[in-house]
């Protein structure tokens, strides 16, 4: 029996069916071990012994490791089929090491699509674990652990900030810098001239292009009115220019472009896109067959294999649209950080159309599959051809442009048109040079310049990719981490830094400038690429990093001081010191005395005053008032609370009616208070005994302690 170890349980059934009965397929469920958090600095790395790692198997993984060892013992041959990227290569290495499999002979399978042809191709081209790739992954992991643990512990101790990280902090700086640019922006006034003409009973907008032969810059109402006064009733058609334009389709998706397009077109978050794409890759049941629908989703390249182009794309495009719609297979220079076998994200078969797949999958899966399907096919189709017409209209020293276009050949838009943003300009009727056209309306429109937009989920990923920050597997998780740390929030799709986010960047810029420097982070990524390609060793890369980093760390450790909490305004009523805004261990802010721990004053939030409703309580006759509950919802309550528990109406849910206990419910007298009786109550963990005088008396005891005879 041959054993194949994959990462995800979702792949097991499909791969086993394709491989046949002589193969057994099991899943490691991701990494089976990680760096320990013990030893010097809790790093799990012996920095004084060539950065030797201290690995440990997490408790939750021990049962899986035991299972894998049993299966390996029964197998004649073992194949490691973890994901085809650096992380997958590292998992394969850990499996081999823990399961005592020889590195130089254990076969490595790399599946780029979970289909029968994909499995057969992997079996025909087995290799061994690429230790250069493993070294690159470990270099990244070790450097991230050292930066994360060292810097995070220091800024938490000194400034009560939660964490820092190589990719995380550089990305956070981008968002903070963009916010600073927006906050400091000063709008400038400008005016546009909105003009329309009439052609064959239809209105067309024309754009002012020249004033006395110069490009206009209109900055005031007076300038706009002066130009409006010069516009004649009729404009002369001084020239007509027609030009054919060819628009090529976009390339197949990479991880980043898929996240960007899914955000813009489908309003998916980066994490949602990755989660849904993972399901499409691992496989879904379509018409009774569990099959992978797309190729591997973590890739930097946009290459499409010649086999897919020849065997799938060309026949489908020819049959569906015609031979003239077939485009070239464009060659794309492979990125240095990806293996040559990687492709862009494409569908695994043209016969599984979006309409067919939609019958068997969830709405989100159907939407993303449709996007990938259409993009795959469009990238291999002929360009769109249009005829652009530009008409120059003149009068009184003013020149306007009337633009129009018409489609000559749809090309790739026959498939991808629904996802295209650009629309054709209006189709113009026949116009003769030298004729005149009547102006039907004209007015000036005051506007103000706008700052650069906030980053959103799509634009931040594009910027990260352009600057070389992170890799496909880290784009989505980086944004999730920043949100979890409460360094950024998302408001109407915009990524906004919090005060803690701004403080973190300010402190890191001051004491660890390289951690937030995008060029430094990108250069580290390049160094990892060199390790993966065998151009640089793990030890050399770690030594080059560790020495300078620790020098910076020790310097910061000696110089860093808490910048001090933000003043809240006012003084402490107990000792007279300043009141400041503080953050507790849960990340919640509160106002307290700056003299802590000598003075432990904490300002309690003032509750809003009760607002009378003008009605009286039907239960006790006291005034009814409006109040707010902990959720901020309004409700009506009796002003005689807690002696009267009457509530009614408002936004809040009605309060649960307090149970009235009778002598029949009494179990025994309360040993703590006078007059109280213990009764059986229901809690989250079952029944217990508690006093009827709650909340004045909070005595309670387990139900087992009651006298059964007294129930």
C-alpha positions in Angstrom: 0.0 0.0 0.0 1.2 3.5 -0.9 0.5 6.3 1.4 -0.2 9.9 0.3 -0.2 12.7 2.9 -2.0 15.9 2.0 -2.7 19.0 4.1 -6.5 19.3 4.0 -9.1 16.5 4.7 -11.3 18.0 2.0 -8.8 16.7 -0.6 -8.7 13.1 0.7 -11.8 11.6 -1.0 -11.2 13.2 -4.4 -7.5 12.4 -4.6 -8.0 8.8 -3.3 -10.6 8.2 -6.0 -8.3 9.4 -8.7 -5.3 7.4 -7.4 -7.1 4.1 -7.1 -7.3 1.3 -4.4 -3.5 0.8 -4.1 -3.2 4.2 -2.5 -4.2 5.4 1.0 -4.7 9.2 1.5 -4.6 10.9 4.9 -4.4 14.6 6.0 -1.9 16.3 8.3 -4.4 19.2 8.7 -1.7 21.8 8.2 1.5 22.1 10.2 2.2 19.3 12.7 4.7 21.3 14.7 5.9 24.8 15.3 8.6 26.8 17.2 8.4 26.5 20.9 7.9 29.5 23.1 10.5 28.5 25.7 14.2 29.1 26.0 16.1 32.4 25.7 13.5 35.1 25.2 10.8 32.6 24.5 11.9 32.6 20.9 12.2 28.8 20.4 15.4 29.6 18.6 18.9 29.0 19.9 20.5 32.1 18.5 23.9 31.2 20.0 24.0 27.8 18.2 23.6 28.7 14.5 19.9 29.6 15.1 19.0 26.0 15.9 15.2 25.7 16.2 13.4 24.2 19.2 10.4 22.5 17.6 7.4 21.2 19.5 4.2 19.3 18.5 1.1 21.2 19.8 -1.1 19.2 22.1 -4.0 19.3 19.6 -1.7 17.8 16.9 -0.4 14.8 18.9 -3.3 12.5 18.0 -2.8 13.4 14.3 0.9 12.6 14.5 0.2 9.3 16.1 -2.2 8.4 13.4 0.3 9.4 10.7 3.0 7.2 12.3 0.7 4.2 12.3 -0.2 4.8 8.6 3.5 5.2 7.7 4.4 1.9 9.4 1.8 0.1 7.3 2.9 1.7 4.0 5.4 0.4 1.4 6.0 3.9 0.0 5.1 7.4 1.2 4.3 10.5 -0.9 4.2 14.0 0.6 1.5 16.0 -1.2 1.3 19.2 0.8 0.5 22.5 -1.0 2.9 23.6 -3.8 4.4 26.7 -2.1 6.9 27.6 0.6 4.6 26.9 3.5 3.6 23.5 1.9 7.3 22.6 1.4 8.0 23.4 5.0 5.1 21.2 6.1 6.4 18.4 4.0 9.9 18.8 5.7 8.3 18.6 9.2 6.3 15.5 8.2 9.5 13.8 6.9 11.5 14.7 10.0 8.8 13.7 12.6 7.8 10.5 10.7 11.5 9.6 10.1 11.2 9.6 6.3 14.5 10.0 4.4 14.7 13.4 2.8 16.7 12.3 -0.3 14.3 9.5 -1.3 10.8 10.4 0.0 8.7 11.4 -3.0 7.2 14.9 -3.1 3.9 15.4 -5.1 2.9 18.9 -6.1 -0.8 19.2 -7.1 -1.6 22.5 -8.9 -5.2 21.4 -9.5 -7.3 18.7 -7.9 -8.4 16.9 -11.1 -7.6 13.5 -12.6 -5.2 15.0 -15.2 -3.6 17.2 -12.5 -3.1 14.1 -10.2 -1.7 12.0 -13.0 0.7 14.8 -14.1 2.0 15.1 -10.5 2.6 11.4 -10.2 4.5 11.4 -13.5 6.7 14.2 -12.3 7.5 13.4 -8.6 10.5 15.0 -6.9 11.9 15.4 -3.5 11.6 18.0 -0.8 13.2 21.3 -2.0 15.4 22.2 1.0 16.2 25.6 -0.4 12.5 26.4 -0.3 12.3 25.0 3.2 15.3 27.2 4.2 13.5 30.3 2.8 10.3 29.5 4.8 12.3 29.0 8.0 14.3 32.2 7.5 11.0 34.1 7.1 9.5 32.3 10.2 12.5 32.9 12.4 12.9 36.5 11.4 9.2 37.2 12.0 9.4 35.4 15.3 12.4 37.4 16.5 10.9 40.8 15.3 7.5 39.9 16.6 8.5 38.7 20.1 11.2 41.3 20.7 9.5 44.4 19.5 6.0 43.5 20.6 7.2 42.8 24.2 9.1 46.1 24.3 6.3 48.3 23.0 3.8 46.6 25.3 6.0 47.1 28.3 6.8 50.7 27.5 3.6 51.9 25.8 0.9 49.3 26.4 0.7 48.7 22.6 -0.3 45.2 21.5 2.1 43.9 18.8 4.4 44.6 15.9 5.5 42.6 13.0 7.6 42.8 9.8 4.8 42.8 7.2 2.1 44.0 9.6 3.9 47.2 10.7 5.0 48.2 7.2 1.4 47.8 6.0 0.1 49.7 9.0 2.5 52.6 8.2 1.0 52.8 4.7 -2.5 53.2 6.1 -1.4 55.7 8.8 0.6 57.8 6.3 -2.3 57.9 3.9 -4.6 59.1 6.7 -2.1 61.8 7.6 -2.1 62.9 3.9 -5.9 63.0 3.9 -6.1 64.9 7.2 -3.6 67.6 6.1 -5.1 68.1 2.7 -6.4 71.6 1.9 -9.2 71.6 -0.8 -8.8 74.1 -3.7 -11.7 75.5 -5.6 -12.0 74.9 -9.4 -14.8 75.2 -11.9 -15.9 73.2 -14.9 -18.0 74.3 -17.8 -20.8 71.9 -18.4 -22.1 72.3 -22.0 -24.5 70.3 -24.2 -25.3 70.3 -27.9 -28.1 68.8 -29.9 -27.6 66.3 -32.7 -30.6 64.7 -34.5 -32.8 65.3 -31.5 -30.4 63.8 -29.0 -28.3 65.7 -26.4 -24.5 65.2 -26.2 -22.1 66.5 -23.6 -19.0 68.4 -24.9 -15.8 69.1 -23.0 -14.0 72.5 -23.0 -10.5 71.7 -24.1 -8.9 75.1 -25.1 -9.4 78.7 -24.3 -7.4 81.0 -26.7 -5.3 78.0 -27.6 -4.4 77.1 -24.0 -5.6 74.4 -21.7 -8.0 76.2 -19.3 -7.6 76.3 -15.5 -10.7 77.9 -14.0 -10.3 78.7 -10.3 -13.2 81.2 -9.7 -16.8 81.9 -10.4 -15.8 85.1 -12.3 -13.5 83.2 -14.7 -16.3 80.6 -15.3 -18.9 83.3 -16.0 -16.5 85.1 -18.4 -16.0 81.9 -20.4 -19.8 81.1 -20.4 -20.4 84.6 -21.8 -18.1 83.8 -24.7 -19.9 80.5 -25.7 -21.8 81.3 -29.0 -25.2 79.8 -29.8 -23.7 77.7 -32.6 -20.3 76.0 -32.7 -18.3 75.2 -35.9 -17.3 71.6 -36.6 -13.6 72.4 -37.4 -12.2 68.9 -37.6 -13.3 65.2 -37.3 -10.8 62.5 -36.4 -11.5 58.7 -36.4 -9.1 56.1 -35.0 -9.3 52.4 -34.5 -8.4 51.2 -31.0 -7.4 47.7 -29.9 -7.9 46.8 -26.2 -6.2 43.6 -25.0 -7.7 41.5 -22.2 -6.3 41.5 -18.7 -4.1 38.5 -17.8 -5.3 35.6 -15.7 -5.7 36.2 -12.0 -2.9 36.1 -9.5 -3.7 36.0 -5.7 -3.6 39.8 -5.4 -5.5 40.7 -8.6 -8.2 38.1 -7.6 -8.6 39.7 -4.2 -8.8 43.2 -5.8 -11.3 42.2 -8.5 -13.5 40.3 -6.0 -13.5 43.3 -3.7 -14.5 45.7 -6.4 -16.9 43.5 -8.4 -18.3 41.2 -5.7 -17.7 43.3 -2.5 -15.8 40.3 -1.0 -13.3 41.0 1.8 -9.8 39.6 1.1 -10.3 36.9 3.7 -13.6 35.9 2.2 -12.1 35.7 -1.3 -9.3 33.4 0.0 -11.7 31.2 2.0 -14.1 30.7 -0.9 -11.2 30.2 -3.4 -9.7 27.6 -1.1 -13.0 25.6 -1.3 -13.0 25.9 -5.1 -9.4 24.6 -5.2 -9.9 21.7 -2.8 -13.0 20.6 -4.6 -16.8 20.6 -4.6 -19.3 18.1 -5.7 -20.6 18.9 -9.2 -23.1 16.5 -10.7 -22.1 13.7 -8.5 -18.3 14.2 -9.0 -16.1 15.9 -6.3 -13.6 17.9 -8.3 -11.3 20.8 -7.9 -12.7 23.8 -9.9 -9.7 26.1 -10.0 -5.9 25.8 -9.8 -3.8 26.7 -6.7 -4.9 30.0 -5.3 -1.6 31.3 -3.8 0.5 32.5 -6.7 2.3 35.6 -7.9 2.2 34.6 -11.6 -0.4 35.0 -14.4 1.0 32.3 -16.7 -1.5 29.9 -18.3 -0.1 26.5 -19.4 0.1 25.7 -23.1 -1.8 22.4 -22.3 -4.8 24.2 -20.9 -4.8 26.7 -23.8 -4.6 24.0 -26.5 -6.8 21.3 -24.9 -9.5 23.4 -23.3 -9.5 27.1 -24.2 -9.1 26.9 -28.0 -11.9 24.3 -28.6 -14.3 26.1 -26.3 -13.7 29.6 -27.7 -14.0 28.3 -31.3 -17.2 26.4 -30.6 -18.8 29.1 -28.5 -17.8 32.3 -30.3 -15.9 31.5 -33.5 -12.2 31.1 -34.5 -11.8 34.9 -34.8 -12.2 35.2 -31.1 -9.2 33.1 -30.2 -6.4 35.2 -28.8 -2.7 34.4 -28.4 -1.2 32.6 -25.4 0.8 35.5 -24.0 4.1 34.6 -22.4 4.7 36.1 -19.0 8.1 36.4 -17.4 8.1 34.2 -14.3 8.4 36.0 -11.0 11.6 35.1 -9.1 9.8 34.0 -6.0 7.6 31.4 -7.6 8.4 28.0 -9.1 8.2 27.5 -12.8 5.3 25.1 -12.6 3.0 27.7 -11.0 0.2 29.1 -13.1 -2.2 32.0 -12.6 -5.5 31.2 -11.0 -7.6 29.5 -13.7 -10.5 27.1 -14.0 -9.6 23.4 -14.4 -12.1 22.7 -17.2 -14.2 24.8 -19.6 -17.1 22.3 -19.6 -18.0 23.2 -16.1 -19.6 26.5 -17.0 -20.7 29.0 -14.3 -24.3 28.1 -15.1 -23.7 24.4 -14.4 -21.6 24.9 -11.3 -24.1 27.4 -9.8 -26.7 24.5 -9.5 -24.5 22.7 -7.0 -22.6 25.3 -4.9 -23.4 28.2 -2.6 -24.2 31.7 -4.0 -20.7 33.1 -3.0 -18.9 30.1 -4.5 -20.9 30.5 -7.7 -20.1 34.2 -7.9 -16.3 33.8 -7.4 -16.2 30.8 -9.8 -18.0 32.9 -12.4 -15.5 35.7 -12.0 -12.5 33.3 -12.3 -14.1 31.4 -15.2 -14.8 34.6 -17.2 -11.3 36.0 -16.5 -9.6 32.8 -17.5 -11.4 32.6 -20.9 -11.1 36.4 -21.5 -7.3 36.4 -21.0 -7.0 33.9 -23.9 -9.3 35.7 -26.3 -8.8 38.3 -29.0 -8.6 42.0 -28.2 -11.7 44.2 -28.4 -11.7 46.6 -31.4 -13.4 50.0 -31.3 -13.5 53.1 -33.6 -13.1 56.3 -31.6 -14.3 59.5 -33.0 -13.2 62.9 -31.8 -15.0 66.1 -33.1 -13.4 69.5 -32.5 -16.0 72.3 -32.1 -14.9 76.0 -32.1 -16.2 79.4 -31.6 -15.1 82.8 -30.1 -11.6 81.4 -29.3 -13.0 78.4 -27.5 -12.5 74.8 -28.4 -14.7 71.9 -27.3 -14.3 68.2 -27.9 -17.2 65.9 -28.7 -16.2 62.2 -28.2 -17.9 59.0 -29.4 -17.0 55.4 -30.2 -18.5 52.3 -31.6 -17.5 48.7 -31.1 -16.2 47.0 -34.3 -15.4 43.7 -32.7 -16.3 42.5 -29.1 -13.4 40.2 -28.6 -12.8 39.2 -25.0 -15.7 41.4 -23.8 -18.1 38.7 -25.2 -17.1 36.9 -22.0 -15.9 39.5 -19.6 -18.1 42.4 -20.5 -20.2 42.2 -17.4 -17.1 42.8 -15.3 -15.7 45.7 -17.3 -15.8 49.2 -15.8 -15.3 51.2 -19.0 -18.3 51.9 -21.1 -18.2 52.9 -24.7 -18.7 56.6 -25.4 -21.9 57.4 -27.1 -22.2 56.5 -30.8 -22.3 59.7 -32.8 -24.6 60.3 -35.8 -23.1 61.4 -39.1 -21.4 64.8 -38.7 -19.9 66.9 -41.6 -16.8 69.0 -41.2 -17.6 72.7 -41.7 -21.2 72.4 -40.4 -22.5 74.1 -37.2 -24.1 72.6 -34.2 -26.4 74.4 -31.8 -25.5 74.8 -28.1 -28.6 73.8 -26.0 -27.3 74.4 -22.5 -24.3 75.8 -20.6 -23.5 76.4 -17.0 -20.6 76.5 -14.6 -20.1 74.0 -11.9 -18.1 74.8 -8.7 -16.0 71.9 -7.5 -13.2 71.4 -5.0 -10.1 69.2 -5.3 -10.3 66.0 -3.2 -7.5 64.3 -1.3 -6.2 60.9 -2.2 -8.7 58.2 -1.3 -8.4 56.0 1.8 -6.9 52.6 1.2 -9.5 49.8 0.9 -9.1 46.1 0.8 -8.3 46.1 -2.9 -6.0 49.1 -3.1 -3.9 48.1 0.0 -3.3 44.7 -1.5 -2.2 46.2 -4.8 0.1 48.6 -3.0 1.6 45.7 -0.9 2.2 43.8 -4.1 3.7 46.8 -6.0 6.1 47.5 -3.1 7.0 43.8 -2.5 5.5 43.7 1.0 4.5 40.2 2.0 3.5 37.3 -0.3 0.2 35.9 -1.6 -0.4 33.9 1.5 0.0 36.9 3.8 -2.1 39.6 2.1 -5.5 38.8 3.6 -4.1 37.6 7.0 -2.2 40.9 7.4 -5.3 43.0 7.2 -7.2 40.6 9.5 -4.4 40.9 12.1 -4.4 44.7 12.0 -8.1 44.7 12.7 -7.8 42.2 15.5 -5.1 44.3 17.1 -7.5 47.3 16.9 -4.9 49.2 14.9 -7.3 49.8 12.0 -11.1 49.8 11.5 -13.1 49.5 8.3 -15.7 52.2 7.7 -17.7 52.0 4.5 -15.0 50.0 2.9 -12.2 52.5 4.0 -9.3 51.3 6.2 -8.9 53.9 9.0 -6.1 53.8 11.5 -7.1 54.0 15.2 -5.2 56.1 17.8 -3.3 53.0 18.9 -2.4 52.3 15.3 -1.0 55.8 14.9 0.9 55.6 18.2 2.4 52.3 17.2 3.7 53.7 13.9 5.0 56.8 15.6 7.0 54.8 18.2 8.2 52.2 15.6 9.3 55.1 13.3 11.3 56.5 16.1 13.0 53.4 17.6 12.6 50.8 14.9 12.4 52.7 11.6 13.4 49.7 9.5 10.4 47.7 10.8 8.0 50.1 9.2 10.2 50.9 6.1 8.5 49.3 3.1 11.8 49.2 1.1 13.5 47.3 4.0 10.6 44.8 4.1 10.8 44.4 0.4 14.5 43.9 0.5 14.0 41.1 3.1 11.5 39.5 0.7 14.1 39.6 -2.0 16.7 38.0 0.4 14.2 35.2 1.0 13.9 34.7 -2.7 17.7 34.4 -2.9 17.6 31.7 -0.2 14.8 29.8 -2.1 16.9 29.9 -5.2 20.0 28.7 -3.4 21.9 31.9 -4.0 22.3 32.6 -0.2 22.4 30.2 2.8 20.0 30.2 5.8 22.9 31.0 8.2 24.2 33.9 6.1 20.7 35.4 5.8 20.0 35.0 9.6 23.4 36.5 10.6 22.9 39.4 8.3 19.6 40.1 9.8 20.1 39.3 13.5 23.2 41.4 14.3 21.9 44.7 13.1 18.4 44.1 14.4 19.7 43.3 17.9 21.9 46.4 17.9 18.8 48.4 17.1 16.8 46.6 19.7 19.3 47.1 22.5 19.6 50.7 21.7 15.8 51.1 21.7 15.5 49.2 24.9 17.8 51.7 26.6 16.3 54.8 25.1 12.6 54.0 24.7 10.3 55.5 27.1 6.6 55.6 27.3 5.5 58.6 25.4 2.9 58.9 28.2 -0.8 58.3 28.1 -2.9 61.0 26.4 -4.3 63.6 28.8 -8.0 63.4 29.3 -8.5 66.9 30.6 -9.2 67.6 34.3 -7.4 66.6 37.5 -7.8 63.7 39.9 -10.4 64.6 42.6 -8.3 62.6 45.1 -4.7 63.7 44.6 -4.9 66.5 42.1 -2.7 64.9 39.4 -3.7 64.9 35.7 -6.3 62.5 34.5 -5.2 60.4 31.5 -6.6 57.9 29.0 -5.3 54.4 29.7 -5.7 51.0 28.2 -6.3 47.8 30.2 -5.1 44.3 29.4 -8.2 43.7 27.3 -7.5 46.7 25.1 -10.4 48.7 26.6 -9.8 52.4 27.3 -10.7 54.2 30.5 -9.8 57.4 32.3 -7.7 57.2 35.4 -5.2 59.1 37.6 -1.7 59.6 36.2 -0.3 58.9 39.7 -1.0 55.2 39.5 -0.1 53.1 41.5 0.1 55.6 44.3 -3.4 56.8 43.4 -5.8 54.3 42.0 -8.6 56.6 41.1 -10.7 55.6 38.0 -13.3 57.9 36.6 -16.6 56.1 36.2 -18.8 56.9 33.2 -21.6 59.2 34.1 -25.0 57.7 33.4 -27.4 59.9 31.5 -30.1 61.4 33.6 -33.5 59.7 33.6 -36.0 61.5 31.4 -39.6 61.4 32.7 -42.3 60.1 30.3 -45.1 62.0 32.0 -46.9 58.8 33.0 -47.1 57.0 36.3 -46.2 53.4 37.0 -49.3 51.1 37.0 -47.6 48.8 39.5 -46.6 51.2 42.3 -47.7 54.7 41.3 -44.2 56.3 41.0 -43.1 58.3 37.9 -42.1 56.4 34.8 -38.8 57.4 33.1 -36.8 56.7 29.9 -33.6 54.8 30.5 -30.7 53.2 28.5 -29.6 49.7 28.9 -26.0 48.4 28.5 -26.6 48.1 24.7 -27.7 51.7 24.5 -31.3 50.8 23.8 -34.1 53.0 25.3 -36.8 51.5 27.5 -39.4 52.7 30.0 -38.8 51.8 33.7 -40.2 52.8 37.1 -38.2 55.5 38.9 -38.7 53.4 42.1 -36.3 50.7 40.9 -35.1 48.4 42.4 -38.0 48.3 44.8 -40.3 48.2 41.7 -39.1 46.3 38.6 -41.8 47.5 36.1 -40.5 48.0 32.6 -42.2 48.6 29.3 -41.7 49.5 25.6 -38.9 51.3 23.9 -36.1 49.7 21.8 -35.0 47.2 24.4 -36.5 43.7 24.7 -38.9 43.4 27.6 -37.2 42.5 30.9 -37.8 38.9 32.1 -40.5 38.8 34.7 -39.0 38.1 38.1 -40.1 34.8 39.5 -42.1 35.0 42.8 -41.1 32.2 45.1 -43.6 30.7 47.6 -43.1 28.6 50.8 -43.4 25.5 48.7 -40.2 26.5 46.9 -38.1 27.0 50.0 -35.4 24.4 50.6 -33.8 25.7 53.9 -33.0 29.1 55.5 -30.1 31.2 54.2 -27.1 30.8 56.5 -25.9 34.3 55.6 -28.8 36.7 55.9 -31.8 37.1 58.1 -35.1 36.2 56.6 -33.7 34.8 53.3 -34.6 31.3 52.1 -32.6 29.1 49.7 -34.5 28.1 46.6 -33.6 26.0 43.5 -32.5 28.3 40.6 -31.4 27.5 37.0 -27.9 28.6 35.8 -25.7 28.1 32.8 -24.2 25.0 34.3 -27.4 23.5 35.8 -29.4 23.9 39.0 -28.1 25.4 42.2 -29.3 26.8 45.5 -29.5 30.6 46.0 -31.0 33.1 48.4 -34.4 34.8 47.7 -32.9 38.1 48.9 -30.7 38.3 45.8 -29.2 40.8 44.8 -28.8 42.1 48.4 -27.6 38.6 49.5 -25.6 36.7 46.9 -25.2 33.5 48.9 -25.4 30.3 46.9 -24.3 26.7 47.1 -24.3 23.5 45.0 -27.6 21.7 44.8 -26.0 18.5 46.1 -25.6 20.3 49.4 -29.3 20.5 50.0 -31.3 18.2 52.3 -33.4 16.0 50.0 -36.0 15.7 52.7 -36.6 19.4 52.8 -37.4 19.8 49.1 
